Amino acid sequence: MPYRRAYTALISAVALAASINITSAQQISPAESSGADVVRRMRENQAEQQRAIEEALAEAAKPTTMLLDAYRNYLAARQCFDSRTGFALVYLTPQQMEEAKAQVKGIEAALLQKEPSLATNERWETANREEAAANDDIAELVYTGRGNVKERTYTEQGRRFCATATGWLRERYGDLYPDSRTMKKDF
């Protein structure tokens, strides 16, 4: 699954926060365990956790990171579409694949407008390398549904993997083009 950098960074921040809490709890000696010291350490830990989360979210909001994530999610959607072509049950219909393609193009255009110096070809190559590595990662294949998609087997886990990729594209596209979220009157 192309776990988005924001998601991965957020998970890392939470893990860091948990390790900070454990380390802090281990560092408090019985002599220091007055209520005021414990409260002070807890507040310091909370501040550090908040900083880690804010850094992770700031990294995810960078145009270079967002473009890489868009490309990775598009590649995952493409893999979903290609894996079940010709089968009765498909992960993505041709219409859904066209929507994903239009959304990644729109995301790329909006990000290039914000930051014209974005290296789109470099980001595309990086996304391809990262997706190839993810397709070879046993944990990624087993836990995310990517393995089912790779093996062309229709499963609920594979469907969720594909829905996550297309959902990410739809959400980011909606963030960049808010009017796309409202249904236009067509009657």
C-alpha positions as a Markdown table, in Angstrom:
| # | Residue | x | y | z |
|---|---|---|---|---|
| 1 | Met | 0.0 | 0.0 | 0.0 |
| 2 | Pro | 1.4 | 3.3 | -0.8 |
| 3 | Tyr | 1.3 | 4.4 | 2.8 |
| 4 | Arg | 1.4 | 8.1 | 2.5 |
| 5 | Arg | 4.3 | 9.9 | 4.0 |
| 6 | Ala | 1.9 | 11.9 | 6.2 |
| 7 | Tyr | 0.4 | 8.7 | 7.6 |
| 8 | Thr | 3.8 | 7.1 | 8.0 |
| 9 | Ala | 5.2 | 10.2 | 9.6 |
| 10 | Leu | 2.2 | 10.4 | 11.9 |
| 11 | Ile | 2.6 | 6.8 | 13.0 |
| 12 | Ser | 6.3 | 7.5 | 13.6 |
| 13 | Ala | 5.4 | 10.5 | 15.7 |
| 14 | Val | 3.0 | 8.5 | 17.8 |
| 15 | Ala | 5.6 | 5.8 | 18.2 |
| 16 | Leu | 8.1 | 8.4 | 19.3 |
| 17 | Ala | 5.6 | 9.9 | 21.7 |
| 18 | Ala | 5.0 | 6.5 | 23.2 |
| 19 | Ser | 8.7 | 5.8 | 23.6 |
| 20 | Ile | 9.2 | 9.3 | 25.2 |
| 21 | Asn | 6.5 | 8.4 | 27.7 |
| 22 | Ile | 8.0 | 5.1 | 28.5 |
| 23 | Thr | 11.5 | 6.5 | 28.8 |
| 24 | Ser | 10.3 | 9.4 | 31.0 |
| 25 | Ala | 8.5 | 7.0 | 33.2 |
| 26 | Gln | 11.6 | 4.9 | 33.6 |
| 27 | Gln | 13.7 | 8.0 | 34.4 |
| 28 | Ile | 11.6 | 9.1 | 37.3 |
| 29 | Ser | 13.2 | 7.9 | 40.4 |
| 30 | Pro | 11.2 | 7.4 | 43.6 |
| 31 | Ala | 12.9 | 10.5 | 45.1 |
| 32 | Glu | 11.7 | 12.5 | 42.1 |
| 33 | Ser | 8.2 | 11.2 | 42.0 |
| 34 | Ser | 6.6 | 14.2 | 43.6 |
| 35 | Gly | 3.3 | 15.2 | 41.9 |
| 36 | Ala | 4.8 | 18.4 | 40.5 |
| 37 | Asp | 7.8 | 16.6 | 38.9 |
| 38 | Val | 5.5 | 14.0 | 37.3 |
| 39 | Val | 3.2 | 16.7 | 35.9 |
| 40 | Arg | 6.1 | 18.8 | 34.6 |
| 41 | Arg | 7.5 | 15.8 | 32.8 |
| 42 | Met | 4.1 | 14.9 | 31.4 |
| 43 | Arg | 3.8 | 18.4 | 30.0 |
| 44 | Glu | 7.3 | 18.3 | 28.5 |
| 45 | Asn | 6.4 | 15.0 | 26.9 |
| 46 | Gln | 3.1 | 16.3 | 25.5 |
| 47 | Ala | 4.9 | 19.3 | 24.1 |
| 48 | Glu | 7.5 | 17.1 | 22.4 |
| 49 | Gln | 4.8 | 14.8 | 21.0 |
| 50 | Gln | 3.0 | 17.8 | 19.6 |
| 51 | Arg | 6.1 | 19.1 | 18.0 |
| 52 | Ala | 6.7 | 15.7 | 16.4 |
| 53 | Ile | 3.2 | 15.6 | 15.0 |
| 54 | Glu | 3.4 | 19.1 | 13.7 |
| 55 | Glu | 6.7 | 18.3 | 11.9 |
| 56 | Ala | 5.2 | 15.2 | 10.4 |
| 57 | Leu | 2.2 | 17.1 | 9.1 |
| 58 | Ala | 4.4 | 20.0 | 7.8 |
| 59 | Glu | 6.4 | 17.4 | 5.9 |
| 60 | Ala | 3.3 | 15.9 | 4.4 |
| 61 | Ala | 2.0 | 19.3 | 3.3 |
| 62 | Lys | 5.1 | 20.1 | 1.3 |
| 63 | Pro | 4.4 | 20.2 | -2.5 |
| 64 | Thr | 7.3 | 17.7 | -3.2 |
| 65 | Thr | 6.0 | 15.2 | -0.7 |
| 66 | Met | 2.4 | 15.7 | -1.9 |
| 67 | Leu | 3.4 | 15.2 | -5.5 |
| 68 | Leu | 5.3 | 12.0 | -4.7 |
| 69 | Asp | 2.4 | 10.7 | -2.7 |
| 70 | Ala | 0.0 | 11.5 | -5.6 |
| 71 | Tyr | 2.2 | 9.6 | -8.0 |
| 72 | Arg | 2.5 | 6.6 | -5.7 |
| 73 | Asn | -1.2 | 6.5 | -5.2 |
| 74 | Tyr | -1.8 | 6.7 | -8.9 |
| 75 | Leu | 0.6 | 3.9 | -9.5 |
| 76 | Ala | -1.2 | 1.8 | -6.9 |
| 77 | Ala | -4.5 | 2.6 | -8.5 |
| 78 | Arg | -3.1 | 1.6 | -11.9 |
| 79 | Gln | -1.8 | -1.7 | -10.5 |
| 80 | Cys | -5.3 | -2.3 | -9.0 |
| 81 | Phe | -6.9 | -1.6 | -12.4 |
| 82 | Asp | -4.5 | -3.7 | -14.4 |
| 83 | Ser | -4.5 | -6.6 | -12.0 |
| 84 | Arg | -8.2 | -7.5 | -12.6 |
| 85 | Thr | -8.7 | -6.4 | -16.2 |
| 86 | Gly | -10.9 | -9.1 | -18.0 |
| 87 | Phe | -12.3 | -10.5 | -14.7 |
| 88 | Ala | -15.9 | -10.2 | -13.7 |
| 89 | Leu | -14.9 | -8.7 | -10.3 |
| 90 | Val | -12.6 | -5.7 | -10.6 |
| 91 | Tyr | -10.9 | -3.5 | -8.1 |
| 92 | Leu | -11.4 | -0.4 | -10.3 |
| 93 | Thr | -13.7 | 0.2 | -13.2 |
| 94 | Pro | -12.4 | 2.0 | -16.3 |
| 95 | Gln | -14.3 | 5.1 | -15.2 |
| 96 | Gln | -12.7 | 5.0 | -11.8 |
| 97 | Met | -9.3 | 4.7 | -13.4 |
| 98 | Glu | -10.0 | 7.7 | -15.6 |
| 99 | Glu | -11.0 | 9.7 | -12.6 |
| 100 | Ala | -7.8 | 8.7 | -10.8 |
| 101 | Lys | -5.8 | 9.8 | -13.9 |
| 102 | Ala | -7.6 | 13.1 | -14.1 |
| 103 | Gln | -7.1 | 13.7 | -10.4 |
| 104 | Val | -3.4 | 13.0 | -10.4 |
| 105 | Lys | -3.1 | 15.3 | -13.4 |
| 106 | Gly | -5.0 | 18.0 | -11.5 |
| 107 | Ile | -2.9 | 17.6 | -8.4 |
| 108 | Glu | 0.2 | 17.9 | -10.4 |
| 109 | Ala | -1.0 | 21.0 | -12.2 |
| 110 | Ala | -2.1 | 22.7 | -8.9 |
| 111 | Leu | 1.2 | 21.8 | -7.2 |
| 112 | Leu | 3.2 | 23.1 | -10.2 |
| 113 | Gln | 1.2 | 26.3 | -10.0 |
| 114 | Lys | 2.2 | 26.7 | -6.4 |
| 115 | Glu | 5.8 | 25.7 | -6.9 |
| 116 | Pro | 6.9 | 25.8 | -10.6 |
| 117 | Ser | 10.3 | 24.4 | -9.8 |
| 118 | Leu | 9.0 | 21.0 | -8.8 |
| 119 | Ala | 11.0 | 18.2 | -10.4 |
| 120 | Thr | 8.1 | 16.2 | -11.7 |
| 121 | Asn | 10.2 | 13.6 | -13.6 |
| 122 | Glu | 12.4 | 13.0 | -10.6 |
| 123 | Arg | 9.3 | 12.6 | -8.4 |
| 124 | Trp | 7.8 | 10.2 | -10.9 |
| 125 | Glu | 11.0 | 8.1 | -11.0 |
| 126 | Thr | 11.1 | 8.1 | -7.2 |
| 127 | Ala | 7.5 | 7.0 | -7.0 |
| 128 | Asn | 8.1 | 4.2 | -9.4 |
| 129 | Arg | 11.2 | 3.0 | -7.4 |
| 130 | Glu | 9.3 | 3.2 | -4.1 |
| 131 | Glu | 6.3 | 1.3 | -5.5 |
| 132 | Ala | 8.6 | -1.4 | -7.0 |
| 133 | Ala | 10.2 | -1.7 | -3.5 |
| 134 | Ala | 6.8 | -1.9 | -1.9 |
| 135 | Asn | 5.8 | -4.7 | -4.3 |
| 136 | Asp | 8.8 | -6.7 | -3.1 |
| 137 | Asp | 8.3 | -6.0 | 0.6 |
| 138 | Ile | 6.7 | -9.1 | 2.3 |
| 139 | Ala | 5.2 | -7.1 | 5.1 |
| 140 | Glu | 3.7 | -4.6 | 2.7 |
| 141 | Leu | 2.3 | -7.5 | 0.5 |
| 142 | Val | 0.8 | -9.3 | 3.4 |
| 143 | Tyr | -0.6 | -6.6 | 5.6 |
| 144 | Thr | -2.0 | -4.1 | 3.1 |
| 145 | Gly | -3.7 | -6.1 | 0.4 |
| 146 | Arg | -1.1 | -5.3 | -2.1 |
| 147 | Gly | -0.2 | -9.0 | -2.4 |
| 148 | Asn | -3.8 | -9.9 | -3.4 |
| 149 | Val | -3.7 | -7.2 | -6.0 |
| 150 | Lys | -0.3 | -8.4 | -7.2 |
| 151 | Glu | -1.5 | -12.0 | -7.4 |
| 152 | Arg | -4.7 | -10.8 | -9.2 |
| 153 | Thr | -6.9 | -12.3 | -6.5 |
| 154 | Tyr | -10.0 | -10.4 | -5.6 |
| 155 | Thr | -10.3 | -10.0 | -1.8 |
| 156 | Glu | -11.8 | -7.5 | 0.6 |
| 157 | Gln | -8.3 | -6.6 | 1.8 |
| 158 | Gly | -7.2 | -5.9 | -1.8 |
| 159 | Arg | -10.4 | -3.8 | -2.4 |
| 160 | Arg | -9.5 | -1.7 | 0.6 |
| 161 | Phe | -6.0 | -1.2 | -0.6 |
| 162 | Cys | -7.3 | 0.0 | -3.9 |
| 163 | Ala | -10.0 | 2.2 | -2.3 |
| 164 | Thr | -7.4 | 3.8 | -0.1 |
| 165 | Ala | -5.2 | 4.8 | -3.1 |
| 166 | Thr | -8.2 | 6.3 | -5.1 |
| 167 | Gly | -9.6 | 7.8 | -1.9 |
| 168 | Trp | -6.3 | 9.6 | -1.2 |
| 169 | Leu | -6.3 | 11.0 | -4.8 |
| 170 | Arg | -9.9 | 12.1 | -4.5 |
| 171 | Glu | -9.3 | 13.8 | -1.1 |
| 172 | Arg | -6.2 | 15.7 | -2.2 |
| 173 | Tyr | -7.9 | 16.7 | -5.4 |
| 174 | Gly | -10.8 | 18.0 | -3.4 |
| 175 | Asp | -8.4 | 19.9 | -1.1 |
| 176 | Leu | -6.8 | 21.6 | -4.1 |
| 177 | Tyr | -10.1 | 22.1 | -6.0 |
| 178 | Pro | -12.8 | 22.6 | -3.3 |
| 179 | Asp | -15.6 | 23.2 | -6.0 |
| 180 | Ser | -15.0 | 19.6 | -7.2 |
| 181 | Arg | -16.7 | 18.3 | -4.0 |
| 182 | Thr | -20.0 | 19.9 | -4.7 |
| 183 | Met | -22.5 | 18.3 | -7.1 |
| 184 | Lys | -23.6 | 20.6 | -9.8 |
| 185 | Lys | -27.3 | 20.6 | -10.7 |
| 186 | Asp | -27.7 | 18.6 | -13.9 |
| 187 | Phe | -31.4 | 18.6 | -14.4 |
